[in-house]
Amino acid sequence: MSAEFMDSFAPEMLQNREKSTPTTENVLPIIKSSDSPITEHEEIETFQATNVSMLCLKCSNYVNLKSLQDHRTLHEALALFQYDFQAKPTNEQALSRKRATLIKDLNKVLNISRSAYRKELGKIDLAYEVIKSDICGRSNKVKPSFIEHHDVMIRSVRAKLHEGVALGVCESTNEKWKSVMEDAYSYMYEFSEGRLITYFAVFDGYSGPTAAKQCARQFYQILKETHDNFNFNECIEDIDHCQLLGGFQQAFDNMDKVLLHGTNETSRNRWSGCSASTCVLIDNTIHVANVGNVKAALIKDDDSFRTLTEDHTPANKKEKHRIKASGDIHKCSKTLWVNGVAMTTRGLGNHGDPLLKSGIINVPAVCCVPLADSQIILVASCSFWQVFNENEAVLLIKEWLKGNKLGAAGNSVNSDKSNCSDSIKINIIQSEDSLKTESSDTINQLDKGEIVGNNDFNASETGNHANLNENKCSQCLNINNATCNCVSNGQDSLPSNTSDMNEQDTTSSTQPIEQKERSLSKLLRDLVMRYDTDLVAVEISKHLIKAALSGGAKENITVMTVIPYNVFTSNNSFTSQ
């Protein structure tokens, strides 16, 4: 298998690796088999700080994305002190009196010698300092001078897998906080017994990139071999009683056995691990299996969403109870850690530490959902979901589509620049993740080309892509105020423009986000009619990843947008022509 992969490397890719500096030894370019018909376009650009604002419905104030985390912290502090944002204390004396009252009430409930008392007192003191900083007009965030700044690079890849599915992926090492890219992704498609099968997955690594890389390279092949004995026709016809659950469980277990060999692992006592969300699209049914905290969501026609994955973290009560029975949970900076090492309770790898492995299992959560009125499939690594929830992701995409719809109507393809507004009205809501796990299907034999993308890149790679960045640009709707509209890789790029969204509460994932405006499907259909669908998909991913970087993401980020644009046609089934 390794020989086939090495033969599939393009000569240009090999030359670029030879010219790379020693810091890029672990960089793995996208691997495409020689018989794969998939055409792709790759770009690398430097992330620029943005001035986009979001509307917080809790206080009806616009918040700059760069201050988003501080604003949320202020809301939490005000809630602890039983204040409303519109009725904050006007001076430090009133705030001090309120603090004294809270401490007095705490003394009545808890004994001062107990650790719980000190914990609650610490929360009160921290909230006091946050509100005090706001009253005095001082920012409570870390001064920029104390953070060593790096050029944060964004790498984007777009591909039209076939006539029914387009895909766009963006990733960033987030060099401001991380030096190594530990995420990876893969995608491919093929025909099997007259059915068109599309596969795509995102792997979020930790403690090193090895596990995520190997999963991106080998998981699909293992999945295919695992499902050789299953009948697709029976699974698709009866989604509620399909056998796919057992097939995915066996594939994850087999993949974990491959990682047990420890190939390319450098640590002697703690090997790398990864979370995973793997998706298989057959006809108009998507089968998703996940372990860990990589989320996948369906964005529907009415602007609602459906979460396809389950969070396997200590915040999940069932997972927390299981971990406590086999290991330990530590809390640091509001984050629960399994044995003080991992943020997830399920995953692949982690073989170097027997105690850690006993708690982190490889049993996936599986669901099987018909696409029906779904318009976009969004898969993103944990770092993105730490900044935005599903509601906010839907609204970001909706606003991007609205802005480009206006730009497409009012600007020609060859225009040099177009303006976009600074303010994007987005709900800042900390809603609970919706999860409806259903039974799943089984997978049959698959045979064709494969593309594996590894997001392991850094700023030193940009020298090999200098001409690409200078001459070709597809960042058509940046979060920045001024962006360009030019030709990239022979395709027309999208014009840039944004408009404000109507203010409306969207706390429920089952209700349409906006009732009076055009639906997401109409906006998306209009844009797809004007531009290549893979270009639209990658620009959505780019928009989301820039928003996450601006909002304070501190980990590697990978965002994958898949548009099954066959749902726009009257006949929603794929053909094998």
N, C-alpha and C positions, 0 to 999 in steps of 0.2 A: 504493500500500500504506500509506503514511504517513497518508493521509486517512482510510482505514478505521480505523486505529488511533486517530486523534484523535477520530473520531466515537464510538468505543467507550468513551471515558473516561466514567465516571460523573460527574455534576455535582458530587457531594460530593467526589470526589477532586480535581477541578480547584479547588474552593474551598479545600481543605486546602493545595494547593500554593501558592496565592496568599497564604495566611496564614503560610506557613512563613518562617523566617528565612533570610538569605542563605546560611547554611551548608548548606541543603538544596536548592540549585539543581539538583543532579544527581540528586535523588531521583526515581525512576520508580515510580509505583504499579503494582500488578498490572493488567495489561491483559486485558480479557475482551471478546471479540467479542460483538456484540449478539445473535447467533443461538445463542450457546453455551448449552446447558442445564445447565452445571456450576454447582452452588451451592457457595459457599465461605464460610468463617468465618475472620476474621483477628483476632489479638490481639497486643498489645505489652506486655511486662512488664519490670521491672528484675531483673536477676540478683542473687541474694543468695548470699553465701558459705555453703558447706556444711560439715558435719562428718562426712560419710560416710567410712567406712574400707574398705579393700580388704585381702584376705588375700594376702600374698606367699608363694607356695609354695616359693620358694627359701630362705626363712628361717622360714616359718610364723609370721610376725608380722603384725599388722594395721597398715596404713599409711594415714594420712589422705590423701585425694586431694590436698590442698594441699601435701603433702610427698612426693608420688609421684616427681617428677623427682629430688629430692635422694636419695631412697631408691635409685633405680636407679643414680644416680651412685656411691653408696656401694658397691653391689654390684660395679660395674665396678672401683672402686679396690681392693676386697678381692681380686678375681680377679687383678688385676695383681700384687699383693703375695703371691699364693698363700695367702691366708687364707680360711677358711670363716667365714660369718656367726656361727656358734655358737662359733668358736674365734678370736675377734679378740684382738689384743694388749691387755693390760690397762693398759699404761703407755707413755709416750712413749719410754722408753729401749729397750724391746723393738722398738718400731716403727722407731726410728732405726737399730738394729742391722740390721734387715731391709732398710732402705733402703740402707745401706752395702753389704750383700751383693749387692743387685740392681745397684748401680752398678759394683761390682767385676766381676760377670759381664758387664755391658755393655762394660766396657773390654776384655775379652778378645775380644769379637766385633766391635766397631766401632772404627775409628780416631777419636780424640777430635777431629780436625780436620774430620771429615765432618759434613755437615748432618743426616744421618740420626741421628748420635749425639746431637746437640743436641735433635732431635725426641723421641727416646726418653727422654732425660734429663728433658725437660719433662713427659712423661707421668708419670714416676716421681715428680717433685716435686709435681705436681698431686694425684696419688693420695695421696701422703704427707699433704698438707694436709687432704684430705677425711677420711681416717681419723683424723688427729690431732684434727680438730674433733669427730668423733663420740666419741672417747675422752674428751675434755675436756667433753663435753656442750654444745658450742657448735654452733649451726646454721650450715651453710655456705652458706645461701641469702642473697640480697640482702635487706637490711633494708627492710621496707615503707615506712619514712619516705623512702627515696630514690626511690620510684616515685610519680609523681603519679597519684592514683586518680580515676577517672571512673565515672559510672554506666554499667554495661555493660547494654545493652538486648538483649532477645531478642524477635524477631518470629516468630510462628508462623502458618501458614496450613494449613487442612485442607479437603479437597475430596473428595467422592464423585464420581469421574469418570463411573461408570455402575454398573450392577448387578453388575459383576464385579471392579472395582478401586477401592480407596480409597487416598488419598494424604495424607500429612502432612509439611510442610516447616517446619523451624526454622532461623533464621539469626541471626548476631550479628556486628556490626562488630568486636566485641571492643575497645571504646573505650579500654581500659586500655593497649593496645599499638598500635592502628591508629585513624586518624582518618577514613579513607575506606573504604567498602564496595566491594570490587572483584569480589565473587562475583555470580552471577546464576543463575537457573534458569527452566525453562519446562516446561509439561505441557499435554496436550490429548488428545482422542480423537475418532474419527470412524469411519463405516462406509464401506467401499470394496469394491464387488463382493461384497456379502454377508458380508464379514469385518469384525470389530470390531478396530480398530487403536488402540492406546494408545501415546502417546509421552511421555517425560519425560527431562529432561537437567539436569545441573549443570555450570556453567562457573566455573572458578576463575581469576580474573584476576590480573594483576600488571602493574606499571608503569602503572597506571591502569585505570579500569573500562570504558573504551570498547569494547574488543574483546569482553569478556564480555557486555555489554549487547546489542551488535549480534548476537552469536551466539544469545542467548536469543530475540531478536525474529525472526530470519530463518532460522535453521538448518533448522527443520522444513519451511518452504516450499521451501527449496533441496533438501532431502532428498526431498521429495515429487516435485518436478519431475525430479530425477535418476532416480527409479525408475519413471517413467511407462512405460518400455519393458520392465519386468520382469514376470514372471508369478509371483504369490504362490503359486498352487497347486503349481507345480512345485518352488518353494523349500521349502515346508513339508513336502512329502512326502519329500524327499531332503535332509535337513539336512547330511549329510556332503559333498554335492557341489552346494551351492547357489551362486548367483551374487551373493550379497549383499555379499561382500567388495569386489568392484570397484565396486559401487554406492555404498557408504559412502566408499571412497577418492575417488571423483569428487565426492561431496557435500562432503567436507572440503576438497578442492582448490578447488571453486567458492566455498565460504564464505571461504576465504583470499583469493581474488581480490576479493571484495567488501570485505574489510578493507584491501586494497591501496589503495583510494581515500583512506583516511585521514580519513574523515568524523568530525568532532568530536574529532580528536586535537589535543592542545595542544603537545606537544613537537615540536621541529624535527628531532631526530636519533634519537630512540628512541620508537617508538610502543608502545602497550600490546599485550599478548598474553594468552592464556588457555589453560589445560588444559580438557579437555572429556570427559565421559562421557555418551554419548547412547544411550538405550534405546528400542527399539520392541518392544512386546508384541503378538503376533498369535496369536489362539487361546491355546494354552498353551505357546507358544514365545517366548522372549525373545532379541532380537538386540541385541548391545551393541558399540559402537565407541568407542574412547577414544584420546586423545592426552594425554600428560602424566601427572599424578599424582592425578587424581580417581578414586577407587576405587568399584567397584560389587561387591556380594557377594550371593549367594543364601544365605539361612539355611534349612536343611532341617528336615524333620520330626524327625530323630534328633538335633537340636541341633548337627549339624556344619554346615560352611559350604563354599561354593565361590566363589572369587574369579573374577569375570567380566572383569576388566581386567588390563592389564599396566602395570607401573610404567616410565615412560619418564624415568628420571633417570640421572645419572652413576654411581649405585651399580649400575646394570645394566651388566654387563661388556661386552655387545655394544654398548650405546649409548655407553659410555665410549670404546670403541675407535673407533667411528664419529666421535664428536665430536673426538677427538684428531687425526683425519685432516683435519678441516676447520676446527677452531677450537682452543680452549684450555679447560682446566678448572682452576679455582682452588678451594682448600679454605680454609674459614673457619669456625671453631667447629663442627667435625665435619661441616659441610655442604659438599657439592661444588657448585660454581656453574659454569655454562657461560659462558665469557668473563667471569666475575665478575659476571654480571647475573641469570641465570635458573637456577632449580633443576631445570628440566625440559629434556629433550632433544627433545621433540616438542610441538607445540602449534599454535595458530592466532594469526595476527597477527605481531608483532615485525618489521614491515616497515621501520621507520625506521632500523634498524641493519643494513646489508648483511652485515657479518661475523657478527653474531648470527643473522641469518636463514639464513645458509648452513649453520649447525649445527642449528638447530631446525626440523625438517621437519614436514609436516602429514599424514604417512601414518599412519592409525589401525591399532590392533590390533583385530581383529573376532572375536567368538565368537557362537555360536548354540547355545542350550541349552534343552531342554524343561524346563518348570517341574516337572512330575511331583510329587514330594513336597515341593517348596519352599514355604515359608510366608511369608517376608518377603524383599523386595528392598530392600537398603540401599545408598544412594548418598550419599557424603559427600566434602567437599572435603579438600584435603591436610592442613589444620590438625587435623582430627579424627584422622586416621591417624598423625599425628606423636605423639599422646598414647596412643592405644590401637591394638592390632592386631586382627585379625578375631576371634581367640579371645576377647579381652576384650570386644569389642562383643557377641558372642553371649551371653556370660555376663551382661553388664549388662542386655540385653533379657530374658533368662530370669529374672533376679532381679526385674525390674520386673513381668513377667507373674505371677510367683509371689506377689509382694506384693499386687497388685491382685486376684488370684483370692481370696486370703484376705480382703481387704477387701470384695470383692463378696459373699462368703458371709456375712460377719459384721456388715455395716452396711447400713442402709437408704439409699436414694438421697438423702433429705433430711437426713441427719445432718450436723451442723455440722463436726465435726473427727474425724480418726482418727489414731492414732499409728503411727509407723513406726520401726523400729530404726535405730540409727546405723551398724551394721556390715554391709557387703555383702562376702561372700567372693568375691573375683575373683582369677583367676590373673594374676600379673604376669610375662608370658612374652614374650621378644623372639624369636618364631619367625619363620622365613622365610615370605614370602608364597607361598601356593600358587597356581599358575597353570597352567591347562590350556586352551590356546587351541584352539578347534575351528573348522571351516569354518562358513560362514554362509550366510544366505538373501538373496534379493532382495526389494525392496519394490515394491508396485504403486501405483496412484493413490490419493490420499487427498483427501477434501474436507470440511471442516466448520469448527467453531469452534476458536479457539486461545486459550490462556491463557499469558501470559508473566509470570513473576515475576522482578523484579529485587530483589536483596537490598540495594540501596543506600539505607540509612537510617541515622539516628543519633539521639542522645538528644534533639535539638531537635524531633523529630517527635512526641514523646510528648504535647505539649500538645494535639494534634488528637485524641488517643485517650484523654484523661483519663477521660472518662465510661465508656469501654469498660473500662478497667482497674479503675475503682472499683466498677462494678455487675456486671461479668461476669468470671467466673474459671473457667478450665478447667485450671489447673495442678494436676491432681488428685493426681499422685504426683510431687512435687518431690523433689530429693535432700535437701531440708531435712527436719528432723525433724517439723515440724508443717505440714500443708497443709490446704487447705479442700476441701470437697466440695459444690459448688453448681451452679447451673444456668447454662449459657453458651450464648447464642444459641438458646435454646429447647430445648437438648439437655441431658440429664443428664450430669454429669461423673463421672469415675471416683473411687471412694473410695481413700483412701491407706492403705497398709500394706505393710510389707516383712518378709521373714523371711530367716534365714540359709540359705546354700547348703551342701550337703555338700562337704567338701574333697576334691578329686580333681584329679590332673594331667591337663591337656588339651593337651599339646604337639602332637598330631596333629590336623589338620583333617579327617581322614577317619574319625575315631573319635567316637562319641557322647560328649558332654561329661559327662553324668551318666547312669548306668545304672539307678539305683534310684529315681529320682524321675520324676514325670510329665513326659512329653515336651513340648517347646515347642508342638507343634501342638495338644495337648489343652488346655494353658493358654490358648493364643490363641483356640481355638474357644470355650471357656467364656466368655471375656471379650467376644468378638464377639457371642455370643448375648445378652449383657446390655446392651451399649452399641453405639452407632454405630461402624462400622469406621473411619471417617475420624477419629473422636475418639481411638480406640485408636492409630492410626498417628501422629497428631501428638503424642500424649503420649509415645510411644516416642522420637520425634525430640527432643522437649524434654528427656527424661531423659538422652539421650546427649549433647546439646549442653551441658547443665549439668555433666555429668561431665567433659567435655573442658575447659570453662572452669575448673572446680575443679582439674583435673589439670595446668594450666599452659599451655594453648594460647596462642600469641602471634600468631596470624594471624586473618583473617576466617574464620568457620566457617559452613558450610551442611551440614545433615543432612536427607536426604529418605528417608522410609520409605514403601514401597509394599506394600500387602497385597492380593494377588490372591485374594480370599476365595472365588472360585469353586472353588478347589481343595478347599474343605471339602465341596462337594456331590458326589454320586455321579457326576454327569455333568460332566466337567471341561472341556467345551467351551463357549465363549461362544455366545450366541444373538443374533440381530439384531433381536429383538422390542423 
